[in-house]
Amino acid sequence: MPGTVEDVDVPSASDVLRRCRELVRPALVDAVGRLHPWTGEMAAYALGWSDTAGTPEPGGSEGKGVRQALAVLGAEAVGADAACAVPGAVAVELVHTFSLLHDDVMDADALRRRRPAVWKAYGTGPAVLAGDALLARAVTGLAGTPGDHAAAAVRRLCDALNDLVAGQAEDLRFEHRPWDGPGAVGPEEYRSMAEGKTGALLGCALALGAVLGGAPEPTVAALDRAGRHLGLAFQAVDDILGIWGDPATTGKPVHADLHRGKKTHPVLAALAGGSRAARELGTLLASSRPTDAAAERVASLVEEAGGRAATRGEARRHLDAARYALRATPLTRTAARELDVLFAGLADRVM
C-alpha cells in the first residue's frame, strides 16, 4: 500500500541525520577542496570544520545537515541506491551554506552557530565572495553528475534558487512595510515568502534525490511538495526561536528578529487578533524598532495576543501536509518511515 511503513525499529531523527552526513561528507570535503584556497578556507569555517586560521575544529558546529539528508532519503524513497543522491546532497548543502553567508550580511547578523559569522570574521566582501564560490561549485558539481539525470537535476536546482532569491527579496522588503494599514504584510504574502526562502530548497533536496534516482515526475513533484510544506513548518519554528529561542541553542542574540523589525509569523498573527494586547503591540511596533527593554515587552505582548500559539499551529498544519504528501505517494517503506521521523524531529524543537 503506498506510503505505509513496517512496524520495525526505526532510527531517531538524529541517527538518520548522522548516517546521511557520514555518507555525504567525503564528497562535500572534496567539493570544498576544489575552491580557491581562500574561499575554501572561509567555506570550511562556515561549515564548522575549522577556525579562521584554517586549524581543524573537531568540535565545531556543522549544523544538522537536513538538506543533504533529504536528498539521500529522496533517492532511497524511490528505491534507488543512496550513493546516486550524493551529488545532489552536496549541491543543496553548498547552496544552503551560500545562502547563510549572504543572509548574515543582509541581516547584519554577527553570530552564526555561536561564533562570529563569516562576514564578521573575514569581512563583508570576502563573505559575499565565498558565498558566490559555493553557489558556483554547487551548480558545477551537479552538472557533472554521471548518468542521464544531470540536466534535470540542474534545472530543478536553478528553479529552487530562483524561488529562494525571490523569497529573500520579499523578506527584506517586508522590513520596510508598515505593521498595519493597506501596506501591511498579509498572511498569504508571508507564506509565499517563507515557501521561497525556506521551503524551496527543502523541496528541491527531496526532489533531487528522486530525480537522480530516476523517479517519474509525479513522484518527484510529490516529494518537492512535501519538502516545501516542511519548509513552511521549519520557518514557523524558526520564527518562534527568533523571538523566544535560547541563544545557547540558536547561536544568535535573543530577540534578534524583533530588533530588526522582521515581519515574522508570531508577530503578524498576534496583530491580526484584535485584542487589547494586539492593539498595544501595534502601537509599540509603530513607534520605533524596539530597544532591549521594549523587545521584552513586545515578546510578552505577542505571546499574550496568541502569536506564539498560532505559529505553533501553523507549523503543525504544514507538518501534517508534508506527511500527507509522503503517505499519498508510493515510496519504499523504510525511507518513508525515516522521512516521517525526520519531519517530526525537526518540528519538535519547540512543540
C-alpha positions as CSV (number, residue, x, y, z in Angstrom):
1,M,0.0,0.0,0.0
2,P,1.5,3.4,-1.0
3,G,3.1,5.2,1.9
4,T,2.7,2.5,4.5
5,V,5.5,1.5,6.8
6,E,6.6,-1.6,8.7
7,D,6.3,-1.8,12.4
8,V,10.0,-2.2,13.0
9,D,12.6,-0.4,14.9
10,V,13.4,2.9,13.2
11,P,16.4,5.1,14.0
12,S,15.8,8.5,15.6
13,A,15.9,11.7,13.6
14,S,19.5,12.4,14.9
15,D,20.5,8.9,13.8
16,V,19.1,9.5,10.3
17,L,20.9,12.8,10.0
18,R,24.2,11.3,11.2
19,R,24.0,8.4,8.8
20,C,23.4,10.8,5.9
21,R,26.1,13.2,6.9
22,E,28.6,10.4,7.1
23,L,27.7,9.3,3.6
24,V,27.9,12.7,2.0
25,R,30.9,14.1,4.0
26,P,33.7,12.8,1.7
27,A,32.1,14.3,-1.4
28,L,31.4,17.6,0.4
29,V,35.0,17.8,1.6
30,D,36.2,17.2,-2.0
31,A,33.9,19.9,-3.3
32,V,35.2,22.5,-0.9
33,G,38.7,21.4,-1.6
34,R,38.2,22.4,-5.3
35,L,37.6,26.0,-4.3
36,H,40.2,28.7,-4.4
37,P,42.3,28.3,-1.1
38,W,40.9,31.5,0.4
39,T,37.3,30.9,-0.4
40,G,37.8,27.3,0.6
41,E,39.1,28.4,4.0
42,M,36.0,30.6,4.5
43,A,33.7,27.8,3.4
44,A,35.4,25.4,5.8
45,Y,34.9,27.9,8.6
46,A,31.3,28.4,7.6
47,L,30.7,24.6,7.7
48,G,32.2,24.4,11.2
49,W,35.2,22.4,10.1
50,S,38.0,24.9,11.0
51,D,38.7,28.2,12.7
52,T,39.8,31.4,11.0
53,A,43.4,30.2,10.9
54,G,42.4,27.1,9.0
55,T,43.0,24.9,12.0
56,P,40.6,21.9,12.2
57,E,37.9,22.2,14.9
58,P,36.7,18.6,15.6
59,G,34.1,20.0,18.0
60,G,32.8,22.7,15.7
61,S,29.1,23.0,14.9
62,E,28.4,21.7,11.4
63,G,24.7,22.2,11.5
64,K,22.2,19.3,11.3
65,G,22.7,18.6,7.6
66,V,18.9,18.5,7.0
67,R,19.0,19.2,3.3
68,Q,21.7,16.7,2.5
69,A,19.7,14.1,4.4
70,L,16.6,14.9,2.5
71,A,18.4,14.3,-0.8
72,V,19.7,10.9,0.4
73,L,16.3,9.9,1.7
74,G,14.6,11.1,-1.5
75,A,16.7,8.6,-3.5
76,E,16.1,5.8,-1.1
77,A,12.4,6.5,-1.0
78,V,12.1,5.8,-4.7
79,G,14.1,2.6,-4.5
80,A,17.5,3.9,-5.6
81,D,20.9,3.5,-4.0
82,A,21.7,6.3,-1.7
83,A,25.0,6.9,-3.4
84,C,23.3,8.3,-6.5
85,A,21.9,11.2,-4.5
86,V,25.3,12.3,-3.1
87,P,25.9,14.9,-5.9
88,G,22.5,16.4,-5.1
89,A,23.1,16.3,-1.4
90,V,26.4,18.1,-1.8
91,A,24.8,20.7,-4.1
92,V,22.0,21.6,-1.7
93,E,24.4,21.7,1.3
94,L,26.6,24.1,-0.6
95,V,23.6,26.3,-1.7
96,H,22.3,26.3,1.9
97,T,25.7,27.5,3.2
98,F,25.9,30.1,0.4
99,S,22.5,31.4,1.5
100,L,23.5,31.6,5.1
101,L,26.7,33.6,4.3
102,H,24.7,36.1,2.3
103,D,21.8,36.1,4.8
104,D,24.1,37.1,7.6
105,V,25.4,40.0,5.6
106,M,22.0,41.3,4.6
107,D,20.6,40.9,8.1
108,A,23.8,42.2,9.8
109,D,23.7,39.0,12.0
110,A,27.1,39.0,13.8
111,L,26.8,35.4,15.1
112,R,26.2,32.1,13.4
113,R,26.3,28.8,15.4
114,R,27.6,30.6,18.5
115,R,30.7,32.2,16.8
116,P,31.3,35.2,14.5
117,A,29.6,35.0,11.2
118,V,31.9,34.8,8.2
119,W,31.4,38.5,7.4
120,K,32.5,39.4,10.9
121,A,35.4,37.0,10.9
122,Y,36.7,37.8,7.3
123,G,34.9,41.0,6.2
124,T,31.8,41.6,4.1
125,G,33.4,41.4,0.7
126,P,35.2,38.1,1.3
127,A,32.0,36.6,2.8
128,V,30.0,37.5,-0.3
129,L,32.8,36.1,-2.5
130,A,32.8,32.9,-0.5
131,G,29.1,32.6,-0.9
132,D,29.4,33.1,-4.7
133,A,32.1,30.4,-4.8
134,L,29.9,27.9,-3.0
135,L,27.0,28.6,-5.4
136,A,29.2,28.2,-8.4
137,R,30.7,24.9,-7.1
138,A,27.2,23.6,-6.3
139,V,25.9,24.1,-9.9
140,T,29.2,22.9,-11.4
141,G,29.3,19.8,-9.3
142,L,25.7,18.8,-10.0
143,A,26.1,19.5,-13.7
144,G,29.0,17.0,-13.8
145,T,26.9,14.1,-12.3
146,P,27.4,10.9,-14.3
147,G,24.3,9.4,-15.9
148,D,21.2,10.7,-17.7
149,H,19.7,12.8,-15.0
150,A,22.2,15.7,-14.6
151,A,20.4,18.2,-16.8
152,A,17.0,17.6,-15.0
153,A,18.8,17.9,-11.6
154,V,20.4,21.2,-12.5
155,R,17.2,22.7,-13.8
156,R,15.4,21.8,-10.6
157,L,18.2,23.3,-8.5
158,C,18.1,26.5,-10.6
159,D,14.3,26.7,-10.2
160,A,14.7,26.4,-6.4
161,L,17.4,29.1,-6.4
162,N,15.1,31.5,-8.2
163,D,12.4,30.8,-5.6
164,L,14.9,31.2,-2.8
165,V,16.1,34.6,-4.1
166,A,12.6,35.8,-4.6
167,G,11.7,34.8,-1.1
168,Q,14.7,36.5,0.4
169,A,13.9,39.7,-1.6
170,E,10.4,39.7,-0.2
171,D,11.7,39.1,3.4
172,L,13.9,42.2,3.1
173,R,11.2,44.3,1.6
174,F,8.8,43.3,4.3
175,E,11.0,45.0,6.9
176,H,10.2,48.4,5.3
177,R,6.5,47.9,5.1
178,P,4.1,49.1,7.8
179,W,2.7,46.8,10.5
180,D,-0.9,47.8,9.8
181,G,-3.0,49.5,7.2
182,P,-3.2,49.0,3.4
183,G,0.5,48.3,3.0
184,A,0.7,45.7,5.8
185,V,2.0,42.2,5.1
186,G,-0.8,39.7,4.7
187,P,-0.7,36.0,5.7
188,E,-0.6,34.7,2.1
189,E,2.3,37.1,1.3
190,Y,4.1,35.8,4.4
191,R,3.6,32.1,3.3
192,S,4.7,32.8,-0.2
193,M,7.9,34.5,1.1
194,A,8.5,31.6,3.6
195,E,8.0,29.0,0.9
196,G,10.5,30.6,-1.3
197,K,13.1,31.5,1.3
198,T,13.0,28.2,3.2
199,G,10.6,25.7,1.5
200,A,12.1,25.8,-2.0
201,L,15.5,24.3,-1.1
202,L,14.0,21.7,1.2
203,G,11.6,20.7,-1.5
204,C,14.4,20.7,-4.0
205,A,16.6,18.5,-1.8
206,L,14.0,15.8,-1.6
207,A,13.1,16.1,-5.3
208,L,16.8,16.0,-6.3
209,G,17.3,12.6,-4.7
210,A,14.3,11.3,-6.6
211,V,15.4,12.8,-9.9
212,L,18.9,11.3,-9.5
213,G,17.3,8.0,-8.6
214,G,15.3,8.0,-11.8
215,A,11.8,8.5,-10.4
216,P,8.9,9.6,-12.5
217,E,7.8,13.2,-12.5
218,P,4.6,12.8,-10.4
219,T,6.7,11.2,-7.6
220,V,9.4,14.0,-7.9
221,A,6.6,16.6,-7.7
222,A,5.0,15.0,-4.6
223,L,8.4,14.9,-2.8
224,D,9.0,18.5,-3.7
225,R,5.6,19.5,-2.3
226,A,6.3,17.6,0.9
227,G,9.6,19.4,1.3
228,R,8.0,22.8,0.7
229,H,5.4,22.1,3.4
230,L,8.2,21.0,5.7
231,G,10.0,24.3,4.9
232,L,6.9,26.3,5.9
233,A,6.8,24.3,9.2
234,F,10.5,24.8,9.6
235,Q,10.2,28.6,9.1
236,A,7.4,28.9,11.6
237,V,9.6,27.1,14.2
238,D,12.5,29.4,13.3
239,D,10.2,32.4,13.8
240,I,9.4,31.2,17.3
241,L,13.1,30.7,18.0
242,G,13.9,34.1,16.7
243,I,11.8,35.7,19.5
244,W,11.9,33.2,22.3
245,G,14.9,30.9,21.5
246,D,17.8,30.3,23.8
247,P,20.9,31.9,22.3
248,A,22.9,28.9,23.6
249,T,20.8,26.8,21.2
250,T,20.1,29.2,18.3
251,G,23.6,30.7,18.3
252,K,22.0,34.2,17.9
253,P,21.2,37.0,20.3
254,V,17.8,36.9,22.0
255,H,15.0,38.9,20.2
256,A,17.2,39.3,17.1
257,D,14.2,39.3,14.8
258,L,12.4,41.9,16.9
259,H,15.3,44.3,16.8
260,R,15.4,44.2,13.0
261,G,11.7,44.7,12.7
262,K,11.3,41.5,10.8
263,K,7.7,40.5,9.8
264,T,7.5,37.1,11.3
265,H,4.5,34.8,11.7
266,P,4.2,35.2,15.5
267,V,4.0,39.0,15.3
268,L,1.7,39.1,12.3
269,A,-0.6,36.5,13.8
270,A,-0.7,38.5,17.1
271,L,-1.5,41.7,15.4
272,A,-4.4,40.1,13.5
273,G,-6.1,39.1,16.7
274,G,-7.6,42.5,17.5
275,S,-7.2,42.0,21.3
276,R,-6.1,44.7,23.8
277,A,-2.6,43.1,23.7
278,A,-2.6,43.2,19.9
279,R,-3.5,47.0,20.0
280,E,-0.8,47.7,22.4
281,L,1.6,45.7,20.4
282,G,0.7,47.6,17.2
283,T,1.3,50.9,19.0
284,L,4.6,49.8,20.3
285,L,5.9,48.5,17.0
286,A,4.8,51.6,15.1
287,S,6.8,53.9,17.4
288,S,10.3,52.6,16.5
289,R,12.4,49.4,16.4
290,P,12.4,48.0,20.0
291,T,15.2,48.6,22.4
292,D,16.2,45.7,24.6
293,A,13.7,46.6,27.2
294,A,10.9,47.3,24.7
295,A,11.7,44.0,22.9
296,E,10.9,42.1,26.1
297,R,7.5,43.8,26.2
298,V,6.9,43.1,22.5
299,A,7.7,39.4,23.0
300,S,5.3,39.3,26.0
301,L,2.5,41.0,24.1
302,V,3.0,38.7,21.1
303,E,2.5,35.7,23.3
304,E,-0.4,37.3,25.2
305,A,-2.1,38.1,21.9
306,G,-1.8,34.5,20.7
307,G,1.0,34.8,18.2
308,R,3.2,32.1,19.6
309,A,0.3,29.6,19.8
310,A,-0.9,30.5,16.3
311,T,2.6,29.9,14.9
312,R,2.8,26.5,16.6
313,G,-0.5,25.7,14.9
314,E,0.9,26.9,11.6
315,A,3.9,24.6,12.0
316,R,1.7,21.6,12.8
317,R,-0.6,22.2,9.8
318,H,2.3,22.3,7.4
319,L,4.0,19.3,9.0
320,D,0.7,17.4,8.6
321,A,0.5,18.4,5.0
322,A,4.1,17.3,4.4
323,R,3.4,13.9,6.0
324,Y,0.2,13.5,3.9
325,A,2.1,14.2,0.7
326,L,4.5,11.4,1.7
327,R,1.8,8.9,2.6
328,A,-0.1,9.6,-0.6
329,T,3.0,8.7,-2.7
330,P,4.3,5.2,-3.4
331,L,7.6,5.2,-1.5
332,T,9.8,2.4,-0.1
333,R,8.7,1.6,3.4
334,T,11.9,2.2,5.4
335,A,12.7,5.5,3.7
336,A,9.1,6.7,4.1
337,R,9.3,5.9,7.9
338,E,12.6,7.6,8.3
339,L,11.3,10.7,6.5
340,D,8.3,10.8,8.8
341,V,10.6,10.5,11.9
342,L,12.9,13.2,10.5
343,F,10.0,15.6,9.7
344,A,8.6,15.2,13.3
345,G,12.0,15.6,14.8
346,L,12.6,18.9,13.0
347,A,9.3,20.4,14.1
348,D,9.6,19.1,17.7
349,R,12.2,21.7,18.5
350,V,9.6,24.0,20.1
351,M,6.5,21.9,20.1
